[in-house]
């Protein structure tokens, strides 16, 4: 009886007619015309040519030769190690241990993951590990050095993996590495040119470039689809857990500092931050990870998989709304637009409908958006907000050498906030710049900003080519996951205009690790044959 009532209701009849009205409308005809014209268009030919460009090893011949020479040298040392008595003794001790631990659950899990899988899993769990060490256990020394130690551990594993002759035979050199080395080199020169306090300049350079190194590592750690799936799935689990925790915080109205809202935003009960400690960073992290769940809904063949992925996407998007971070909202819009352009343009209309529903359902969202267009917001921003911060940073740049900047680690970021060597006055005070690009400009000058933007340009260029190459393959599903990864990265790049997102180590590590995963799918993808996996794999 209830079913008959629902089927005869006006609302159900309206929802049933919506698809028909859409296909009869001008918007549907417009997109259909584009779809019909695309196969014969010049843009399609240009795009296919753009994506078909192989890795330009001929332009980086010296770099490739240097990498090959280093590999041969490492493999030669590996041959000597395998013939040594110490190695044979270690192997003799390890084999009985492996036989005893192998049949159990732990042994099965370890065999499935392998060393590479475990390292990628730990990288995906960067935030929880860091939170436990810093906040839960409060182990100061270990919390400050564990990420550098983990980075070195990954490097040592890759060297050992190569020495033992287990690394892929093909080169993993990518053009993005050239852009990375160029920016790192320019940063080193700028550090030498402007370093009133050398230790601070060194810390500033480390904060700027250390976590870029994860690209070099992850592009070599991911050797097959299983490694990629472990990393992708672990990031997805992290995003869902953070989102659920954020929703819980919103339900219980967790207390927040008064500085997180203005006097005119009293309708905002709370802003969720989960274990990140900041609603802006929490929003940025979820913007980075939410497209992964959306991509899984398109990639999965089974209905239950699609429904589960859609639920995960909804949970993360809902938690992003509850952060009340305007920068994260903008980043989410950019991520959805990029995702829609690659996979499903109908999502643009769905995004508009969802945004309208959110504004109507949660009045505090509408209040926070409309606050941007009030005189109170302009006055607050000019008094102690982004406008005065950006003006102060640009004034410091003009007073110093605008080409080489005010100095790495001296203003606008975490290193400067931790090392306040300049005396504060009425005209000068330390604060976060709330714009990562402007912070880079102030510290590194126009030269540093140019090479940083060049690095991002090279990254976007080759990520687009990697995604396009998957589209040229026989499997159309192959492009879904790298397109989802790239969509989240695009959202974070947009958010960086309003926050120092890359000042947070795990955000930069996740970003560049995801970029490496995209390059793997586009250029190095390999399905693992059905063979027994061991700890050594």
N, C-alpha and C positions, 0 to 999 in steps of 0.2 A: 504493500500500500504506500509506504514511504517512497519507494522507487517511482511509483506511478505519479505521485504528487510532484516529486522533483523533476521528472521528465516533462511534466505539463506546465512547470513554472515558467514565468517570463524570463527569469535569469538564465535558466538552462537553454531556452530557445534562443536567447540573445547570444550566448557563448557559442552555440552551434552555428549560428549564422555569421559570426565574426570571420572565420576563414574564407567563407564564400564572398563576403563583402570586400575582404582584403584583395583577393585574386581578381575581383572586378574593378578595383580602384586604380588610380593613376600611379601610385607608388609601385604596385606590383608590376604594372606594364613597363614602368621605367626600368626596374631591375631586370625584367625579362629581356628588354631590348639590349641592355648592356651584356647580359649573358649570351644572347644570340650573336652579338657583334664581336665579342671577345675572341673566339677561335680564329677569326680572320683579320684581327687587328694588328697594327704595327707594334702596339704595346706588348702583345703576347710574344711576338717574335723577339722583341728587345729583352723581355723578361726571361725567356728561355735561354737566350744567349748570355745574359747576365748571370744566370744561375749555373750554366754549364761550364763556367770558367773553372778549371782545375786549380789545385793548390800551386801557386807559382814558385815551384822549387828552382826553376831556372833563374829567377831573379834573386834567390837567396842561396845561390850555389855554395858560397863560402861558408854560410851558416850551417847548411846541410852537411857539407864536408867536415866541418868542425864537430858537429854532433855525431857523425858516423865514426870519426877518428876517436872521439871519447868513448863511444860504444865499444869499438874494437879493443881499446885499452882496458876497459872494465871487464870485457869478456876474457881477455888474456889473464888478468888477475884472477878471475873466477876459475879458469882452468887450473891455475896453480893452487888455489884454495881447495878445489875438489880432490886434488892429488895429495893434499897435506894430511899428516897423521892426526892433527887436531880436529879437522873437519870429519874424518872418519870416526873418531872417538865420539864426537858430539852426535853424529848420526846413529851410532850404535846405542847411545843412551836414549835418544829420542824415539827410535822405532818401537821399543817395548811400551813406552808411555803412550804412544799413539794407538797401539793395538789394544791396550787396556781401556783407554778413554773413548775409543772410536765407536763401539756399538751403542752407547747411551744416547740420550736426547741431546745432551750438550755436544757430544761428538758429531751427531747428525747435523745439528745447526751449524757448527763450525765448518763441517765439510761443505755444506750448502753455500755458506757465505764465502769461505776462503779468506785469506789475509786481505785481499783487495776489498772484498765486501765488508769486512769488519772495519777497515780504515774509512771507507766511504760512509758506513753507518755512523761511526764516531763523528765524522765531519758534519753529517746531517744533524746530529744531536749536539752540535757546538753550543747552542744556547742553553739547553738543559744542563749540560756538563758544567759550563761556566757559571750558571746560576747556583748549582749545588756547591761548587767550590767557594764561590764568593759570598753567597748569602746564607745558604743552609749550614754548611760546615764552617764557613769563615776561616778557611786556611789561606792566610794572606800570601805567603811566599809561593805556594803551589798555584794559587789562583792567578798570580801575576806572570808565571812562567810556563804554565801547562800548554798554552796554545803554541808558543814557540817550540817547546819540546815535541809536541805532536807534529808540527810542520817538519821538524828535523827527522822524526821517526818515519814519516812518509817518504822523505827524500832518501833516507837510508834503505828503506824497503825497495824503492825503485832501483837503486844502485845494486842491491843484492839480487833482485829479480833479474836484472840485466846480466849480472856477472854469472848467474847460474844458467844462463841461456834460455830463460823462460819468457822473456819479454817478446812482444810481437816483432817480427822481422822487419816490417815496414816502418818507415820513419813517421814520427808523430809531430814533426815540425809544422807549424801553422803560421800564416802571415801575421796573425794577431800577436804572436810573440815578438815580431819585429817592432810593432807599435809599442809593446810593453817595454822592451829594452830601451827604446828611444826615450820614452817618458822617464824611466828610471835613471838613465844617463843624464838627461836634462835636469832632473831633480837633484842629482848629486852635484852637478856643476853649480846650480843655484844655491845649494847648501854651502858650498865652498865660497861662493861670491858674497853671500849675505849671512854671516853667522857671528853676531856680537857675542852670543853665548854658545859656543860650539856644542855643548851637551844638549841644549834645547833644540838647536838646529838638527842634530842627529836624531833626536826623538821625533821631531816634526817630519823628517824624511822617512823614518821608520813607519810612522802612522800613515803616511801617504802611500807608501809602496809595498809594505810588508805583505799585506793580504792580497795584493795582486798576484803574488807567487802561487796562490792556489790554482790559478789557471794552468800554469806549467805542470803542476802535480796531477790535477784531476784529469786533464786531457790524456795523461799516460796511465792513470790508475784504471780508468774505464776501458776495459779491453773487449768486452762483449756485451750483449743485450742483458745478460743477467746482472752484471755490475751496474749497468744503467738503470735497470729496474729496481735494484736495491736502493740506489741513491734517490731515485724519483719517489719510490714508495715511502722511504723514511722521511723525506721532506713533507710528503702529504700527511703522514701521521702526525708529524710535528705541528703542521698548520691546523689540523683538526683539534688537537689537544689545546693549543693556545687559544683557538676560537671558542671552544667550549668553556674554558676557564674564564675567558673574557665575558661570555654571556652570563656565567654564574656571578661574576663581579657586578654586572649591571643589575641582575635580579636582586641581589642583597644590598645594592647601593653602597659599594665599598667606599670608605672615606677617601677624599682626595685633597691635596693642598688647595688653598683658596686661589693661588696664583694660576691654576690651570683654567680658571674661568674668570670672566670680567664681571663687573657689578651688574651689567645689564643682561647677563646670561644666568639668572637665578633659576630658570626653568630646567637647566641641565643638572640632574640629580647626581650624576657621577660620570667619570670617563674611565673606560676600562683600559688596563695596561698589562694584565696577566703577569708573567714573570720578567717582562722586559723593563719594568720600572718607568716607562714613559708611554703615554697613549699614542704619541706620534710615531715612535719606533714600533710599537705593537701594530699600528695601522699599516706602516710600511712593510713589515714582515708579512702580514696577511695579504697585502696587495701583491707581494712577490709570490706567495704560495697559492692563493685562491685560484688563479688560472690553471694550476696543475690539476685541481679537482675537476674543473670544467673540461679540461682536455681529456681527462679519463672518461668522462661521460660520453664523449664522441668516440674515444678509442675502443671502449668496451663493446663486445658483441652481444653480451647477455643482458637481458632486461634488468635483472636484479643489480648487476654491476652499474648500469646507467643510473638507476634510481639511487643507489648508494652514493655515487659520485655527485649527483645533483643535490642530495641532502648535505654532503660535505661542502659543496660550493655555497649553498644557502647559509650554512652555519658560519662560514668564514666571512661572507659578505655582510651578514647581520652583525657580526662582531666588529667589522670595520666601521659600520655605522655607529656602533656604541662607543667607539674611541672618540667620536666627535672631533676628529682631526680633519680639518679642511684640506690639508695637503694630501692626506691619505684618500679622502673622497675624490680629489682630482686625479690622483694616481690610479684609483680604481676605474674611473671613467676612461682614462687613457688605455689602461690594460684591456678593458672591455672592447674599446674601439679597435685596438690592434688585433685582438682575438677574433672579433667579428669580421674584420677585413680578410683574415687568413682562412677562417673556417665557416662562419655562418653570419651573414649580414642581418638576419632577422633579430639577432641579439641586440642590435641598436634600438629597435622598437621596444623590445622586452626591457632593456635598461631604462628607457624613458618611463615605461609603465611602472617598473619597480621603484624608481626614484619618486614618482608621484605618490605611490602608495606609502612609501616610507615617510614622506613629508606629512601626509595626512594622518598616518597612524601614530607618529611620534612628533608631537608639536615642537619639542625642543630642537629637533633637527631643522625645522623651518625657521625657528628663532635664531639659531646659530648661523644659518645661511643669510637670512635677511639682515643680520647684524653687520655683515660685511659692507652693506650699502648705506650705513648710517653715519652721521657726523660723529657720533661717539666712537665708532671704530677708527675713523681717520685721526681723531684727536688722541686716542689711546696709542695708536701705532706711531704717531709722531712724537709722543711723549716717552714711551718706553717700549715700543714694538719694533716690527721689522723695518719700518721706514727709517727710524733714527739709527738702528743698528747698521743698516746698509749705508746710510749717509756717513756714519762714523768710519766704517771700513774704507769707503772710497776716499774719504779725506786723508786717512793714514796713507793710502796708496799714493795719493797726489803729493803728500809731504815727503815721501821717500822716493826711491827710484821706481817709477811705474813699470819699467821693463823687467826688473828682477824682483820686485816686490818688497814687502816689509820684512820678510825673513820667515823661513819655515819654523813652525811651532811658536810663533810670537803673538799671533792674534787670531781670534775667531773660532778656535777649535779646542779640543780636549787638552792638548799639550799645553797650550797657552793658559787655560784655566787652572791647570795643575802647577804651573810654574810662573807665578805673577812677579816677574823681575822688574817690571816698570811700575813706578809709583802711580797709584790711582789718584785722580784729581777730579775737579768739576767738569773738565773737558775730556777726560780719558778714563775709561773703566773697562774691565774685562767682561766679555759675554760671548755666548755662541752667536755666530753670524746668522744662523737660520737660513742659510743658502750655501750649499756646498760648493757651487761654482764660484760664487763671490768670495768665499773663504779661500779657495784655491787662488783666485786672482790677487787678493790682498797679500797672501803669503808668498806667492811665486811670481807675481807680476804678469804682464801680458804674455811673456814668453812661456811661463809655466802653464797658464790657462790655455794658450794655443795648442801646446803639445798634449795637454790633457783632453781637450776637445778632439784633437786628431786621433788620440787613442780610442775615444768613444766612437768616433766616426768609423775607424777601422774595425772595431768590434761589431758595430751594427751592420756594416757592409758585409762582413764574412758570415755573420749569423743569418742575414737574409739569404745569402747564397747557399748556406747549408740547408736552410728550410726549403728553399726552392729546389735544391737537388733531390730532396726527399719527395717532392711533388712530381718530379720527373721520373721517379722510379715506378715499378709496376704496382706497388702497394700504396694506395692513397691514404691508408691509415698511418703510414710511417711519418707523415708530416704533422700529425696532430700534436704529439707530445713535444717536439721542439718548438712548434708554434706557441704552445701553452707556456713553455719556459720563457720564450722571448717576450710574450705579452706581459708577464709579471715583471720582467726586467725593465721593459719600457715604462710601466707604471712607476717603478722606483726612480728611474731617471727623471721623470716629471716631478716626483715628490721631492727630489734633491734640490729643486729650485726654491723650496720653502723650508727645508730642514737640512741639518748636517747629518744626513742618513748614513753616509759612509764613514762618519766618525766612529760608528759602532762596529767593532771588529767583525762580529758574526754576520752583519749585513753585507759587508764587503766580501767576506769569505763565501757566503752563499751566492752572491751575485756573480762572482767570477767563476765559481765552481759550476754554476748553471750554464754560463757561457761556454765553458769547456765541454759540458754535456751536449750542448747543441752542435758544436763542431764535431764531436764524436759521431752523432747520428748522421750528419751530413756527409762526412768524408771518411770516417774510419769504421763505420758500423760493421759488426761481424756477429753472426749468430754462433753461439757456442754449440759444438757438436754434442750429441748425447753420450757423454762419457763420465766416468766417475770423477768427481771433483775432490781434491785433497787440500790439506792445509797449505801446501806449497803453492797452490794455484793462485 
